[in-house]
Amino acid sequence: MVEYVCKECNRIVKGPVCLVCNSTSLTSDWSGYAVIIDPEKSKIGKRLGVKMAGAYALKVR
Ligand SMILES: [Zn+2]
């Protein structure tokens, strides 16, 4: 199964709409996988601008 990533917030999305920002701007062209448990304490989370815990892509093209 192909997983899509939201171009707006890098969130890995399993449906047609991003759960975080409600964007339908998704791409299957991404790499890297990061699970952010605590966005406040995560360096990756801060770099990606993540505000909600979950799975995110490190790079989106
Ligand atoms: Zn999003």
N, CA, C, O and the ligand as a Tripos MOL2 file, in Angstrom:
@<TRIPOS>MOLECULE
protein
  245   243    62     0     0
PROTEIN
NO_CHARGES

@<TRIPOS>ATOM
      1 N           0.8410   -1.1960    0.0000 N.3       1 MET1
      2 CA          0.0000    0.0000    0.0000 C.3       1 MET1
      3 C           0.8800    1.2510    0.0000 C.2       1 MET1
      4 O           1.8310    1.3620    0.7740 O.2       1 MET1
      5 N           0.5470    2.1650   -0.8670 N.am      2 VAL2
      6 CA          1.2960    3.4230   -0.9380 C.3       2 VAL2
      7 C           0.7730    4.3810    0.1360 C.2       2 VAL2
      8 O          -0.4310    4.5650    0.3090 O.2       2 VAL2
      9 N           1.7070    4.9670    0.8300 N.am      3 GLU3
     10 CA          1.3130    5.9690    1.8140 C.3       3 GLU3
     11 C           1.5950    7.3550    1.2500 C.2       3 GLU3
     12 O           2.6200    7.5910    0.6110 O.2       3 GLU3
     13 N           0.6780    8.2460    1.4980 N.am      4 TYR4
     14 CA          0.8270    9.6020    1.0070 C.3       4 TYR4
     15 C           1.2190   10.5440    2.1360 C.2       4 TYR4
     16 O           0.9850   10.2830    3.3160 O.2       4 TYR4
     17 N           1.8230   11.6450    1.7210 N.am      5 VAL5
     18 CA          2.2780   12.6380    2.6910 C.3       5 VAL5
     19 C           1.6980   13.9980    2.3270 C.2       5 VAL5
     20 O           1.6570   14.3810    1.1580 O.2       5 VAL5
     21 N           1.2620   14.7010    3.3280 N.am      6 CYS6
     22 CA          0.7330   16.0440    3.1380 C.3       6 CYS6
     23 C           1.8620   17.0050    2.7840 C.2       6 CYS6
     24 O           2.8690   17.0660    3.4900 O.2       6 CYS6
     25 N           1.7010   17.7530    1.6980 N.am      7 LYS7
     26 CA          2.7400   18.6950    1.2890 C.3       7 LYS7
     27 C           2.8150   19.8950    2.2150 C.2       7 LYS7
     28 O           3.8380   20.5780    2.2660 O.2       7 LYS7
     29 N           1.7640   20.1510    2.9330 N.am      8 GLU8
     30 CA          1.7190   21.3360    3.7990 C.3       8 GLU8
     31 C           2.4610   21.0970    5.1130 C.2       8 GLU8
     32 O           3.2030   21.9650    5.5710 O.2       8 GLU8
     33 N           2.2650   19.9210    5.7240 N.am      9 CYS9
     34 CA          2.8140   19.7180    7.0670 C.3       9 CYS9
     35 C           3.6250   18.4330    7.2140 C.2       9 CYS9
     36 O           4.0380   18.0990    8.3240 O.2       9 CYS9
     37 N           3.8670   17.6980    6.1130 N.am     10 ASN10
     38 CA          4.6900   16.4820    6.1120 C.3      10 ASN10
     39 C           4.0400   15.2850    6.8250 C.2      10 ASN10
     40 O           4.6830   14.2460    6.9690 O.2      10 ASN10
     41 N           2.8320   15.4020    7.2540 N.am     11 ARG11
     42 CA          2.1580   14.3140    7.9450 C.3      11 ARG11
     43 C           1.9050   13.1350    6.9980 C.2      11 ARG11
     44 O           1.4760   13.3360    5.8620 O.2      11 ARG11
     45 N           2.1690   11.9100    7.4610 N.am     12 ILE12
     46 CA          1.8440   10.7320    6.6670 C.3      12 ILE12
     47 C           0.3510   10.4640    6.8010 C.2      12 ILE12
     48 O          -0.1780   10.3280    7.9050 O.2      12 ILE12
     49 N          -0.3100   10.3910    5.6610 N.am     13 VAL13
     50 CA         -1.7670   10.3910    5.6080 C.3      13 VAL13
     51 C          -2.2450    9.0740    5.0110 C.2      13 VAL13
     52 O          -1.6860    8.6000    4.0220 O.2      13 VAL13
     53 N          -3.2660    8.4880    5.6000 N.am     14 LYS14
     54 CA         -3.7910    7.2260    5.0630 C.3      14 LYS14
     55 C          -5.1090    7.4220    4.3200 C.2      14 LYS14
     56 O          -5.6070    6.4850    3.6970 O.2      14 LYS14
     57 N          -5.6650    8.5890    4.3720 N.am     15 GLY15
     58 CA         -6.9010    8.8740    3.6460 C.3      15 GLY15
     59 C          -6.6810    9.9760    2.6280 C.2      15 GLY15
     60 O          -5.5400   10.3680    2.3830 O.2      15 GLY15
     61 N          -7.7390   10.4790    2.0380 N.am     16 PRO16
     62 CA         -7.6100   11.5090    1.0000 C.3      16 PRO16
     63 C          -7.3650   12.9070    1.5620 C.2      16 PRO16
     64 O          -7.0490   13.8280    0.8100 O.2      16 PRO16
     65 N          -7.5050   13.0700    2.8660 N.am     17 VAL17
     66 CA         -7.3690   14.4010    3.4720 C.3      17 VAL17
     67 C          -6.4210   14.3240    4.6670 C.2      17 VAL17
     68 O          -6.4700   13.3730    5.4470 O.2      17 VAL17
     69 N          -5.5540   15.3330    4.8040 N.am     18 CYS18
     70 CA         -4.6640   15.4160    5.9550 C.3      18 CYS18
     71 C          -5.4610   15.6710    7.2280 C.2      18 CYS18
     72 O          -6.3250   16.5470    7.2750 O.2      18 CYS18
     73 N          -5.1500   14.8780    8.2710 N.am     19 LEU19
     74 CA         -5.8780   15.0200    9.5410 C.3      19 LEU19
     75 C          -5.4710   16.2760   10.2950 C.2      19 LEU19
     76 O          -6.2290   16.7880   11.1200 O.2      19 LEU19
     77 N          -4.2660   16.7720   10.0080 N.am     20 VAL20
     78 CA         -3.7400   17.9040   10.7670 C.3      20 VAL20
     79 C          -4.2490   19.2300   10.2110 C.2      20 VAL20
     80 O          -4.7670   20.0650   10.9530 O.2      20 VAL20
     81 N          -4.0990   19.4170    8.9020 N.am     21 CYS21
     82 CA         -4.4060   20.7310    8.3270 C.3      21 CYS21
     83 C          -5.5330   20.6710    7.2930 C.2      21 CYS21
     84 O          -5.8240   21.6700    6.6360 O.2      21 CYS21
     85 N          -6.1700   19.5020    7.1470 N.am     22 ASN22
     86 CA         -7.2990   19.3390    6.2260 C.3      22 ASN22
     87 C          -6.9440   19.5960    4.7680 C.2      22 ASN22
     88 O          -7.8260   19.8240    3.9400 O.2      22 ASN22
     89 N          -5.6450   19.5580    4.4550 N.am     23 SER23
     90 CA         -5.2190   19.7660    3.0800 C.3      23 SER23
     91 C          -5.4300   18.4920    2.2660 C.2      23 SER23
     92 O          -5.2860   17.3860    2.7850 O.2      23 SER23
     93 N          -5.7710   18.6540    0.9950 N.am     24 THR24
     94 CA         -5.8400   17.5040    0.0930 C.3      24 THR24
     95 C          -4.6440   17.4990   -0.8560 C.2      24 THR24
     96 O          -4.6220   16.7630   -1.8420 O.2      24 THR24
     97 N          -3.6530   18.3270   -0.5440 N.am     25 SER25
     98 CA         -2.4410   18.4080   -1.3450 C.3      25 SER25
     99 C          -1.4620   17.3380   -0.8660 C.2      25 SER25
    100 O          -0.6060   17.6010   -0.0210 O.2      25 SER25
    101 N          -1.6000   16.1150   -1.4220 N.am     26 LEU26
    102 CA         -0.8000   14.9740   -0.9790 C.3      26 LEU26
    103 C           0.1550   14.5300   -2.0670 C.2      26 LEU26
    104 O          -0.0730   14.7790   -3.2510 O.2      26 LEU26
    105 N           1.2490   13.8580   -1.6480 N.am     27 THR27
    106 CA          2.2020   13.3370   -2.6080 C.3      27 THR27
    107 C           2.6900   11.9660   -2.1650 C.2      27 THR27
    108 O           2.7830   11.6980   -0.9670 O.2      27 THR27
    109 N           3.0020   11.0970   -3.1200 N.am     28 SER28
    110 CA          3.6060    9.8140   -2.7810 C.3      28 SER28
    111 C           5.1110    9.8730   -2.9550 C.2      28 SER28
    112 O           5.8020    8.8750   -2.7520 O.2      28 SER28
    113 N           5.6320   11.0580   -3.3360 N.am     29 ASP29
    114 CA          7.0670   11.2360   -3.5830 C.3      29 ASP29
    115 C           7.7250   11.8440   -2.3460 C.2      29 ASP29
    116 O           7.9470   13.0520   -2.2620 O.2      29 ASP29
    117 N           8.0330   10.9540   -1.3760 N.am     30 TRP30
    118 CA          8.6190   11.4310   -0.1280 C.3      30 TRP30
    119 C           9.6240   10.4090    0.3700 C.2      30 TRP30
    120 O           9.6370    9.2740   -0.1060 O.2      30 TRP30
    121 N          10.4650   10.7920    1.3210 N.am     31 SER31
    122 CA         11.4270    9.8570    1.8970 C.3      31 SER31
    123 C          11.6640   10.1920    3.3600 C.2      31 SER31
    124 O          11.4320   11.3150    3.8080 O.2      31 SER31
    125 N          12.1320    9.1910    4.0900 N.am     32 GLY32
    126 CA         12.3960    9.3640    5.5170 C.3      32 GLY32
    127 C          11.1180    9.2120    6.3090 C.2      32 GLY32
    128 O          10.0440    9.6160    5.8630 O.2      32 GLY32
    129 N          11.2400    8.6310    7.4790 N.am     33 TYR33
    130 CA         10.0590    8.3500    8.2830 C.3      33 TYR33
    131 C          10.3850    8.7070    9.7260 C.2      33 TYR33
    132 O          11.3500    8.1950   10.2930 O.2      33 TYR33
    133 N           9.5950    9.5680   10.3110 N.am     34 ALA34
    134 CA          9.8360    9.9560   11.7040 C.3      34 ALA34
    135 C           8.5280    9.9100   12.4660 C.2      34 ALA34
    136 O           7.5120   10.4580   12.0390 O.2      34 ALA34
    137 N           8.5810    9.2350   13.6130 N.am     35 VAL35
    138 CA          7.4090    9.2360   14.4820 C.3      35 VAL35
    139 C           7.6550   10.2640   15.5820 C.2      35 VAL35
    140 O           8.5780   10.1270   16.3850 O.2      35 VAL35
    141 N           6.8350   11.2680   15.6040 N.am     36 ILE36
    142 CA          6.9530   12.3320   16.6090 C.3      36 ILE36
    143 C           5.9690   12.0230   17.7370 C.2      36 ILE36
    144 O           4.7530   12.0150   17.5430 O.2      36 ILE36
    145 N           6.5270   11.7700   18.9090 N.am     37 ILE37
    146 CA          5.6590   11.4590   20.0460 C.3      37 ILE37
    147 C           5.3480   12.7270   20.8410 C.2      37 ILE37
    148 O           4.2150   12.9510   21.2680 O.2      37 ILE37
    149 N           6.3850   13.5530   21.0280 N.am     38 ASP38
    150 CA          6.2000   14.7960   21.7610 C.3      38 ASP38
    151 C           6.7810   15.9600   20.9570 C.2      38 ASP38
    152 O           7.9740   16.2440   21.0650 O.2      38 ASP38
    153 N           5.9630   16.6300   20.1600 N.am     39 PRO39
    154 CA          6.4650   17.6710   19.2520 C.3      39 PRO39
    155 C           7.2020   18.7900   19.9860 C.2      39 PRO39
    156 O           8.1060   19.4060   19.4220 O.2      39 PRO39
    157 N           6.8250   19.0580   21.2350 N.am     40 GLU40
    158 CA          7.4680   20.1310   22.0020 C.3      40 GLU40
    159 C           8.9250   19.7980   22.3080 C.2      40 GLU40
    160 O           9.7690   20.6930   22.3690 O.2      40 GLU40
    161 N           9.2240   18.5080   22.5020 N.am     41 LYS41
    162 CA         10.5670   18.1020   22.9150 C.3      41 LYS41
    163 C          11.3870   17.5150   21.7780 C.2      41 LYS41
    164 O          12.5800   17.2650   21.9460 O.2      41 LYS41
    165 N          10.7760   17.2930   20.6370 N.am     42 SER42
    166 CA         11.4620   16.6460   19.5280 C.3      42 SER42
    167 C          12.1650   17.6600   18.6340 C.2      42 SER42
    168 O          11.5530   18.6200   18.1660 O.2      42 SER42
    169 N          13.4750   17.4350   18.4000 N.am     43 LYS43
    170 CA         14.2080   18.3250   17.4910 C.3      43 LYS43
    171 C          13.6850   18.2100   16.0730 C.2      43 LYS43
    172 O          13.5390   19.2100   15.3710 O.2      43 LYS43
    173 N          13.4020   16.9820   15.6550 N.am     44 ILE44
    174 CA         12.8600   16.7760   14.3040 C.3      44 ILE44
    175 C          11.4920   17.4440   14.1950 C.2      44 ILE44
    176 O          11.1710   18.0870   13.1960 O.2      44 ILE44
    177 N          10.7030   17.2750   15.2420 N.am     45 GLY45
    178 CA          9.3800   17.8970   15.2540 C.3      45 GLY45
    179 C           9.4390   19.3990   15.1040 C.2      45 GLY45
    180 O           8.6350   20.0000   14.3920 O.2      45 GLY45
    181 N          10.4120   20.0070   15.7910 N.am     46 LYS46
    182 CA         10.5620   21.4630   15.6860 C.3      46 LYS46
    183 C          11.0100   21.8690   14.2980 C.2      46 LYS46
    184 O          10.5390   22.8610   13.7420 O.2      46 LYS46
    185 N          11.9340   21.0810   13.7410 N.am     47 ARG47
    186 CA         12.4530   21.4150   12.4170 C.3      47 ARG47
    187 C          11.3510   21.3260   11.3640 C.2      47 ARG47
    188 O          11.2990   22.1280   10.4320 O.2      47 ARG47
    189 N          10.4760   20.3430   11.5270 N.am     48 LEU48
    190 CA          9.3970   20.1670   10.5590 C.3      48 LEU48
    191 C           8.2000   21.0660   10.8710 C.2      48 LEU48
    192 O           7.2840   21.1900   10.0570 O.2      48 LEU48
    193 N           8.2100   21.6880   12.0400 N.am     49 GLY49
    194 CA          7.0890   22.5260   12.4180 C.3      49 GLY49
    195 C           5.8690   21.7190   12.8280 C.2      49 GLY49
    196 O           4.7310   22.1350   12.6120 O.2      49 GLY49
    197 N           6.1230   20.5520   13.4250 N.am     50 VAL50
    198 CA          5.0430   19.6460   13.8000 C.3      50 VAL50
    199 C           4.3890   20.1120   15.1020 C.2      50 VAL50
    200 O           5.0790   20.4630   16.0590 O.2      50 VAL50
    201 N           3.0860   20.1130   15.1300 N.am     51 LYS51
    202 CA          2.3660   20.5060   16.3460 C.3      51 LYS51
    203 C           1.5400   19.3620   16.9200 C.2      51 LYS51
    204 O           1.0630   19.4460   18.0520 O.2      51 LYS51
    205 N           1.3690   18.2920   16.1440 N.am     52 MET52
    206 CA          0.5540   17.1620   16.5940 C.3      52 MET52
    207 C           1.3780   15.8830   16.5020 C.2      52 MET52
    208 O           2.0550   15.6620   15.4980 O.2      52 MET52
    209 N           1.3350   15.0430   17.5250 N.am     53 ALA53
    210 CA          2.0780   13.7900   17.5080 C.3      53 ALA53
    211 C           1.5890   12.8950   16.3660 C.2      53 ALA53
    212 O           0.4180   12.9270   15.9860 O.2      53 ALA53
    213 N           2.5200   12.0950   15.8300 N.am     54 GLY54
    214 CA          2.1400   11.1950   14.7490 C.3      54 GLY54
    215 C           3.3280   10.8830   13.8670 C.2      54 GLY54
    216 O           4.4660   11.1950   14.2170 O.2      54 GLY54
    217 N           3.0690   10.2630   12.7140 N.am     55 ALA55
    218 CA          4.1220    9.8770   11.7780 C.3      55 ALA55
    219 C           4.2700   10.9350   10.6900 C.2      55 ALA55
    220 O           3.2890   11.3980   10.1080 O.2      55 ALA55
    221 N           5.5360   11.3080   10.4300 N.am     56 TYR56
    222 CA          5.8130   12.3560    9.4520 C.3      56 TYR56
    223 C           6.9290   11.9260    8.5140 C.2      56 TYR56
    224 O           7.7650   11.0950    8.8670 O.2      56 TYR56
    225 N           6.9340   12.4940    7.3260 N.am     57 ALA57
    226 CA          8.0260   12.2830    6.3720 C.3      57 ALA57
    227 C           9.0740   13.3420    6.5880 C.2      57 ALA57
    228 O           8.7550   14.4920    6.8900 O.2      57 ALA57
    229 N          10.3560   12.9500    6.4300 N.am     58 LEU58
    230 CA         11.4440   13.9200    6.6000 C.3      58 LEU58
    231 C          11.6220   14.7900    5.3640 C.2      58 LEU58
    232 O          11.9540   15.9710    5.4650 O.2      58 LEU58
    233 N          11.3980   14.1950    4.1970 N.am     59 LYS59
    234 CA         11.5660   14.9610    2.9610 C.3      59 LYS59
    235 C          10.3700   14.7580    2.0470 C.2      59 LYS59
    236 O           9.9450   13.6280    1.8050 O.2      59 LYS59
    237 N           9.8490   15.8270    1.5560 N.am     60 VAL60
    238 CA          8.7630   15.7860    0.5810 C.3      60 VAL60
    239 C           9.2040   16.5450   -0.6540 C.2      60 VAL60
    240 O           9.6690   17.6820   -0.5650 O.2      60 VAL60
    241 N           9.0570   15.9150   -1.8000 N.am     61 ARG61
    242 CA          9.4850   16.5830   -3.0330 C.3      61 ARG61
    243 C           8.3160   17.2410   -3.7360 C.2      61 ARG61
    244 O           8.4930   17.8500   -4.7910 O.2      61 ARG61
    245 ZN         -1.2140   18.5380    6.5040 Zn       62 ZN62
@<TRIPOS>BOND
     1     1     2 1
     2     2     3 1
     3     3     4 2
     4     3     5 am
     5     5     6 1
     6     6     7 1
     7     7     8 2
     8     7     9 am
     9     9    10 1
    10    10    11 1
    11    11    12 2
    12    11    13 am
    13    13    14 1
    14    14    15 1
    15    15    16 2
    16    15    17 am
    17    17    18 1
    18    18    19 1
    19    19    20 2
    20    19    21 am
    21    21    22 1
    22    22    23 1
    23    23    24 2
    24    23    25 am
    25    25    26 1
    26    26    27 1
    27    27    28 2
    28    27    29 am
    29    29    30 1
    30    30    31 1
    31    31    32 2
    32    31    33 am
    33    33    34 1
    34    34    35 1
    35    35    36 2
    36    35    37 am
    37    37    38 1
    38    38    39 1
    39    39    40 2
    40    39    41 am
    41    41    42 1
    42    42    43 1
    43    43    44 2
    44    43    45 am
    45    45    46 1
    46    46    47 1
    47    47    48 2
    48    47    49 am
    49    49    50 1
    50    50    51 1
    51    51    52 2
    52    51    53 am
    53    53    54 1
    54    54    55 1
    55    55    56 2
    56    55    57 am
    57    57    58 1
    58    58    59 1
    59    59    60 2
    60    59    61 am
    61    61    62 1
    62    62    63 1
    63    63    64 2
    64    63    65 am
    65    65    66 1
    66    66    67 1
    67    67    68 2
    68    67    69 am
    69    69    70 1
    70    70    71 1
    71    71    72 2
    72    71    73 am
    73    73    74 1
    74    74    75 1
    75    75    76 2
    76    75    77 am
    77    77    78 1
    78    78    79 1
    79    79    80 2
    80    79    81 am
    81    81    82 1
    82    82    83 1
    83    83    84 2
    84    83    85 am
    85    85    86 1
    86    86    87 1
    87    87    88 2
    88    87    89 am
    89    89    90 1
    90    90    91 1
    91    91    92 2
    92    91    93 am
    93    93    94 1
    94    94    95 1
    95    95    96 2
    96    95    97 am
    97    97    98 1
    98    98    99 1
    99    99   100 2
   100    99   101 am
   101   101   102 1
   102   102   103 1
   103   103   104 2
   104   103   105 am
   105   105   106 1
   106   106   107 1
   107   107   108 2
   108   107   109 am
   109   109   110 1
   110   110   111 1
   111   111   112 2
   112   111   113 am
   113   113   114 1
   114   114   115 1
   115   115   116 2
   116   115   117 am
   117   117   118 1
   118   118   119 1
   119   119   120 2
   120   119   121 am
   121   121   122 1
   122   122   123 1
   123   123   124 2
   124   123   125 am
   125   125   126 1
   126   126   127 1
   127   127   128 2
   128   127   129 am
   129   129   130 1
   130   130   131 1
   131   131   132 2
   132   131   133 am
   133   133   134 1
   134   134   135 1
   135   135   136 2
   136   135   137 am
   137   137   138 1
   138   138   139 1
   139   139   140 2
   140   139   141 am
   141   141   142 1
   142   142   143 1
   143   143   144 2
   144   143   145 am
   145   145   146 1
   146   146   147 1
   147   147   148 2
   148   147   149 am
   149   149   150 1
   150   150   151 1
   151   151   152 2
   152   151   153 am
   153   153   154 1
   154   154   155 1
   155   155   156 2
   156   155   157 am
   157   157   158 1
   158   158   159 1
   159   159   160 2
   160   159   161 am
   161   161   162 1
   162   162   163 1
   163   163   164 2
   164   163   165 am
   165   165   166 1
   166   166   167 1
   167   167   168 2
   168   167   169 am
   169   169   170 1
   170   170   171 1
   171   171   172 2
   172   171   173 am
   173   173   174 1
   174   174   175 1
   175   175   176 2
   176   175   177 am
   177   177   178 1
   178   178   179 1
   179   179   180 2
   180   179   181 am
   181   181   182 1
   182   182   183 1
   183   183   184 2
   184   183   185 am
   185   185   186 1
   186   186   187 1
   187   187   188 2
   188   187   189 am
   189   189   190 1
   190   190   191 1
   191   191   192 2
   192   191   193 am
   193   193   194 1
   194   194   195 1
   195   195   196 2
   196   195   197 am
   197   197   198 1
   198   198   199 1
   199   199   200 2
   200   199   201 am
   201   201   202 1
   202   202   203 1
   203   203   204 2
   204   203   205 am
   205   205   206 1
   206   206   207 1
   207   207   208 2
   208   207   209 am
   209   209   210 1
   210   210   211 1
   211   211   212 2
   212   211   213 am
   213   213   214 1
   214   214   215 1
   215   215   216 2
   216   215   217 am
   217   217   218 1
   218   218   219 1
   219   219   220 2
   220   219   221 am
   221   221   222 1
   222   222   223 1
   223   223   224 2
   224   223   225 am
   225   225   226 1
   226   226   227 1
   227   227   228 2
   228   227   229 am
   229   229   230 1
   230   230   231 1
   231   231   232 2
   232   231   233 am
   233   233   234 1
   234   234   235 1
   235   235   236 2
   236   235   237 am
   237   237   238 1
   238   238   239 1
   239   239   240 2
   240   239   241 am
   241   241   242 1
   242   242   243 1
   243   243   244 2
@<TRIPOS>SUBSTRUCTURE
     1 MET1         2 RESIDUE 1 A MET
     2 VAL2         6 RESIDUE 1 A VAL
     3 GLU3        10 RESIDUE 1 A GLU
     4 TYR4        14 RESIDUE 1 A TYR
     5 VAL5        18 RESIDUE 1 A VAL
     6 CYS6        22 RESIDUE 1 A CYS
     7 LYS7        26 RESIDUE 1 A LYS
     8 GLU8        30 RESIDUE 1 A GLU
     9 CYS9        34 RESIDUE 1 A CYS
    10 ASN10       38 RESIDUE 1 A ASN
    11 ARG11       42 RESIDUE 1 A ARG
    12 ILE12       46 RESIDUE 1 A ILE
    13 VAL13       50 RESIDUE 1 A VAL
    14 LYS14       54 RESIDUE 1 A LYS
    15 GLY15       58 RESIDUE 1 A GLY
    16 PRO16       62 RESIDUE 1 A PRO
    17 VAL17       66 RESIDUE 1 A VAL
    18 CYS18       70 RESIDUE 1 A CYS
    19 LEU19       74 RESIDUE 1 A LEU
    20 VAL20       78 RESIDUE 1 A VAL
    21 CYS21       82 RESIDUE 1 A CYS
    22 ASN22       86 RESIDUE 1 A ASN
    23 SER23       90 RESIDUE 1 A SER
    24 THR24       94 RESIDUE 1 A THR
    25 SER25       98 RESIDUE 1 A SER
    26 LEU26      102 RESIDUE 1 A LEU
    27 THR27      106 RESIDUE 1 A THR
    28 SER28      110 RESIDUE 1 A SER
    29 ASP29      114 RESIDUE 1 A ASP
    30 TRP30      118 RESIDUE 1 A TRP
    31 SER31      122 RESIDUE 1 A SER
    32 GLY32      126 RESIDUE 1 A GLY
    33 TYR33      130 RESIDUE 1 A TYR
    34 ALA34      134 RESIDUE 1 A ALA
    35 VAL35      138 RESIDUE 1 A VAL
    36 ILE36      142 RESIDUE 1 A ILE
    37 ILE37      146 RESIDUE 1 A ILE
    38 ASP38      150 RESIDUE 1 A ASP
    39 PRO39      154 RESIDUE 1 A PRO
    40 GLU40      158 RESIDUE 1 A GLU
    41 LYS41      162 RESIDUE 1 A LYS
    42 SER42      166 RESIDUE 1 A SER
    43 LYS43      170 RESIDUE 1 A LYS
    44 ILE44      174 RESIDUE 1 A ILE
    45 GLY45      178 RESIDUE 1 A GLY
    46 LYS46      182 RESIDUE 1 A LYS
    47 ARG47      186 RESIDUE 1 A ARG
    48 LEU48      190 RESIDUE 1 A LEU
    49 GLY49      194 RESIDUE 1 A GLY
    50 VAL50      198 RESIDUE 1 A VAL
    51 LYS51      202 RESIDUE 1 A LYS
    52 MET52      206 RESIDUE 1 A MET
    53 ALA53      210 RESIDUE 1 A ALA
    54 GLY54      214 RESIDUE 1 A GLY
    55 ALA55      218 RESIDUE 1 A ALA
    56 TYR56      222 RESIDUE 1 A TYR
    57 ALA57      226 RESIDUE 1 A ALA
    58 LEU58      230 RESIDUE 1 A LEU
    59 LYS59      234 RESIDUE 1 A LYS
    60 VAL60      238 RESIDUE 1 A VAL
    61 ARG61      242 RESIDUE 1 A ARG
    62 ZN62       245 GROUP 0 **** ****
